[in-house]
Amino acid sequence: MSSWNDIYDEINSYGSIHDVIRRNYINQLSELTGRNVIIYYSSWLTKPEFSLSTGINDEDKNGFMATIKGLDREKGLDLILHTQGGETAATESLVDYLKTCFTDIRAIVPQIAMSGGTMIACACKSIVMGKQSSLGPVDPQIQGVPAHAILEEFEQAVEESRGDPSRIPFWQVILSKYSPALIGECQKAIAWSEQMVRKWLAEVMLQSETGKIDAVITELINHALTLSHARHLSAQKCRDIGLKIEMMEDNQELQDAVLAVHHATMLTFAQTPSVKIIENQNGKSYIKTAGVLPPR
């Protein structure tokens, strides 16, 4: 017979009704595809006040370690992404870890995976998107400003000052906000991001398709083309630039199952203190709530 403590622990293991319903839909998706499913969700849309702490960071490795443990890795992984992006180093480390665990990873983007989220998607075999889904540019940001924009401003200052020395005082005021090493940092950040995405695309999604890789890199990283780090790139746009995109609408059962997971997770954010969720189809979760990140 179960003791009081046993039953108490069992009740707590289920979490809130939001957890029960969300986990049920994640499990249904896994049963439909025959694949492992892990959701990686941030609440930056519903709780923007926490956006600084819900981006991709090194804490997330613990969540993925917890949710990957015990999975049959031969089944592959469907990684459902909903994130604003985050730290470049953490993104690289996370992808490197996932690639040691699974040889077949498919990204699913029900709504938005920006910046680092797009980089993770580019490391996968393919990307499932719907008509409502968006990826975003992966141009690196320095102190909240696009690295390309800083370089462009510096180059404009040099060009104008050479042509018209009277412009030098004007540019001195503007450029004084930058530290001496900032230009070098921007150049290295851009090169780092490009190297990462190029390497990941060449390893899986676009093997031996150098021309396509070049086109994708240009479209995703060139700030002069994207114009804004917040630019939303539709499924059709992503397909046009060379990424391997599977349209969610081509499989009604898959679309229904994915969107059920998405809606259940977004409702969890809207109606609970949760701000980041990493969870698999077996109910193993790593949930961050208001600055606390306990396993659930």
C-alpha positions in Angstrom: 0.0 0.0 0.0 1.3 3.5 -0.8 2.1 5.7 2.1 0.9 9.3 2.5 4.4 10.5 1.4 4.2 8.2 -1.7 0.9 9.6 -2.8 2.0 13.2 -2.0 5.0 12.7 -4.3 2.9 11.1 -7.0 0.5 14.1 -7.0 3.3 16.6 -7.1 4.9 14.7 -10.0 2.0 15.5 -12.2 2.3 19.3 -11.7 -0.6 21.6 -12.5 -3.4 20.8 -14.9 -1.5 22.8 -17.5 1.4 20.4 -17.1 -0.9 17.4 -17.4 -2.6 18.7 -20.6 0.6 19.9 -22.2 2.4 16.6 -21.6 -0.5 14.7 -23.0 -0.3 16.6 -26.3 3.5 16.2 -26.5 3.0 12.4 -25.9 0.4 12.3 -28.6 2.7 14.0 -31.1 5.5 11.5 -30.3 3.1 8.6 -30.8 2.0 10.0 -34.2 5.6 10.4 -35.5 7.2 7.5 -33.7 10.0 10.0 -32.7 11.2 11.6 -29.6 9.9 15.0 -29.0 11.4 17.8 -26.9 9.9 21.3 -26.7 12.2 24.3 -26.1 9.9 27.2 -25.3 10.4 30.8 -24.0 7.7 33.1 -22.7 9.2 36.3 -24.3 6.0 37.0 -26.2 3.6 36.6 -23.3 6.0 37.9 -20.6 8.4 40.4 -22.2 9.5 41.6 -18.8 11.4 38.4 -18.4 12.9 38.3 -21.9 16.5 39.0 -20.7 16.4 35.8 -18.7 14.6 33.5 -21.1 16.9 33.6 -24.0 19.2 30.8 -24.9 21.9 30.5 -22.2 24.1 27.9 -20.5 21.4 27.0 -18.0 19.5 25.3 -20.8 22.1 22.5 -21.1 20.9 21.2 -17.8 17.4 21.1 -19.1 18.3 19.1 -22.2 20.5 16.7 -20.2 17.5 16.0 -17.9 15.0 15.5 -20.8 17.3 13.5 -23.1 18.3 11.0 -20.3 16.5 7.7 -20.8 15.3 8.4 -24.4 15.8 5.9 -27.2 18.1 7.9 -29.3 17.7 5.7 -32.3 14.2 7.1 -32.8 15.6 10.5 -33.6 14.4 13.8 -32.3 11.8 16.4 -33.2 12.9 19.6 -31.5 10.0 22.1 -31.2 11.4 25.6 -31.1 9.8 28.8 -29.8 12.6 31.2 -28.8 13.8 34.7 -29.3 17.4 33.5 -29.5 20.2 34.3 -27.0 23.9 33.9 -26.4 26.0 32.8 -29.3 28.4 30.7 -27.2 25.5 28.9 -25.4 23.8 28.3 -28.8 27.0 26.7 -30.2 27.4 24.5 -27.0 23.8 23.4 -27.1 23.9 22.4 -30.7 27.2 20.5 -30.2 25.6 18.6 -27.3 22.4 17.7 -29.2 24.5 16.4 -32.1 26.4 14.1 -29.8 23.0 12.6 -28.6 21.1 12.3 -31.9 22.1 11.8 -35.6 18.6 12.6 -36.8 17.2 15.9 -35.6 14.3 17.7 -37.2 13.3 21.2 -36.1 9.6 22.2 -35.8 8.7 25.8 -35.6 5.0 26.3 -34.8 5.3 30.1 -34.6 8.7 31.8 -34.2 12.4 30.8 -33.7 14.5 33.9 -34.1 18.3 34.5 -34.1 19.9 31.7 -32.1 16.7 29.7 -32.6 17.2 30.0 -36.3 20.8 28.9 -35.9 19.6 25.7 -34.0 17.1 25.0 -36.8 19.9 25.3 -39.4 21.8 22.5 -37.6 18.9 20.1 -38.1 18.1 17.7 -41.0 15.0 19.7 -42.0 12.7 22.4 -40.6 8.9 22.0 -40.3 7.1 25.3 -40.6 3.5 26.4 -41.2 2.2 29.4 -43.1 2.2 31.3 -39.8 5.8 30.3 -38.9 8.9 32.5 -39.0 12.6 32.3 -38.7 14.8 35.3 -38.4 18.2 36.8 -39.3 21.2 35.5 -37.4 23.4 38.6 -37.6 25.1 39.0 -34.2 24.2 41.7 -31.8 26.7 43.7 -29.7 25.3 45.5 -26.7 21.8 45.3 -28.4 23.1 46.8 -31.7 23.7 44.7 -34.9 27.4 44.2 -35.3 27.0 44.9 -39.1 25.4 48.2 -38.3 28.3 49.3 -36.1 30.7 48.4 -38.9 28.6 50.2 -41.5 28.5 53.3 -39.4 32.3 53.2 -38.8 33.0 52.7 -42.6 30.7 55.6 -43.4 32.5 57.8 -41.0 35.9 56.9 -42.5 34.6 57.5 -46.1 32.9 60.9 -45.3 35.9 62.1 -43.3 38.3 61.4 -46.1 36.2 63.2 -48.6 35.3 66.1 -46.4 37.6 66.8 -43.3 35.0 69.2 -42.0 32.9 66.1 -41.1 35.5 64.8 -38.7 34.1 66.7 -35.6 30.6 65.4 -36.4 31.8 61.8 -36.6 34.0 62.1 -33.5 31.0 62.8 -31.4 29.1 59.8 -32.8 32.0 57.3 -32.7 33.0 58.3 -29.2 30.3 56.0 -27.9 32.2 53.0 -29.1 35.1 51.4 -27.3 38.5 51.0 -29.1 38.1 47.3 -29.4 34.5 47.2 -30.5 35.2 47.2 -34.3 37.3 44.1 -33.8 34.7 42.5 -31.6 32.0 43.1 -34.3 34.2 41.5 -37.0 34.9 38.5 -34.9 31.2 38.1 -33.9 30.1 38.1 -37.5 32.8 35.6 -38.6 31.9 33.3 -35.6 28.2 33.3 -36.5 28.9 32.6 -40.2 31.3 29.8 -39.4 28.8 28.1 -37.1 25.9 28.2 -39.5 28.0 27.3 -42.5 29.5 24.3 -40.6 26.1 23.0 -39.4 24.4 23.4 -42.8 27.3 21.5 -44.5 27.2 18.7 -41.9 23.5 17.8 -42.3 20.9 19.9 -44.1 22.9 21.0 -47.1 25.7 18.5 -47.5 27.8 19.0 -50.6 25.5 22.0 -51.6 28.0 24.8 -51.3 26.1 27.2 -53.6 23.0 26.8 -51.5 25.0 27.3 -48.3 26.5 30.5 -49.6 23.0 31.8 -50.5 21.6 30.9 -47.0 24.5 32.6 -45.2 24.1 35.7 -47.3 20.4 36.0 -46.7 20.5 35.2 -43.0 23.6 37.1 -41.9 23.9 40.1 -44.2 22.3 43.0 -42.3 22.2 45.1 -45.5 19.7 42.5 -46.9 17.7 41.7 -43.8 17.6 45.4 -42.7 16.5 44.4 -39.2 17.4 41.7 -36.6 13.6 41.5 -35.9 12.8 40.6 -39.6 10.4 37.7 -39.8 11.2 35.2 -42.6 8.3 33.1 -43.7 8.4 29.4 -44.6 8.3 30.3 -48.3 11.1 32.8 -47.9 13.2 30.2 -46.0 12.5 27.6 -48.8 13.4 30.2 -51.5 16.8 30.9 -50.0 17.7 27.2 -49.9 16.7 25.8 -46.5 15.0 22.4 -46.5 11.5 23.3 -45.3 8.6 20.8 -44.7 5.2 22.5 -44.8 3.1 21.7 -41.8 -0.1 22.0 -43.9 1.0 19.0 -46.1 0.2 16.7 -43.2 -3.0 17.6 -41.4 -2.5 15.1 -38.6 1.0 16.5 -37.9 -0.2 20.1 -38.1 -3.0 19.4 -35.6 -0.7 17.6 -33.2 2.0 20.3 -33.3 -0.4 23.2 -32.9 -2.0 21.4 -30.0 1.4 21.3 -28.2 2.0 24.9 -29.1 -1.3 26.2 -27.9 -1.1 24.2 -24.6 2.4 25.6 -24.0 1.5 29.2 -24.7 -1.5 28.8 -22.4 0.9 27.5 -19.7 2.9 30.7 -20.0 -0.2 32.9 -20.0 -1.8 31.3 -16.9 1.2 30.2 -14.8 4.5 31.7 -13.6 6.5 29.6 -16.0 8.8 31.5 -18.3 10.8 28.7 -20.0 9.9 25.1 -20.6 12.1 22.2 -21.8 10.1 19.0 -21.8 10.0 15.6 -23.5 7.2 13.2 -24.4 7.5 11.2 -21.2 6.7 14.2 -19.0 10.3 14.8 -18.0 10.5 18.6 -17.7 12.9 21.4 -16.8 10.7 24.5 -16.1 11.9 27.9 -15.1 9.5 30.0 -13.1 10.2 33.6 -12.1 13.9 33.1 -11.8 13.8 29.6 -10.4 14.7 26.6 -12.6 13.6 23.4 -10.9 13.1 20.0 -12.6 9.4 18.9 -12.6 
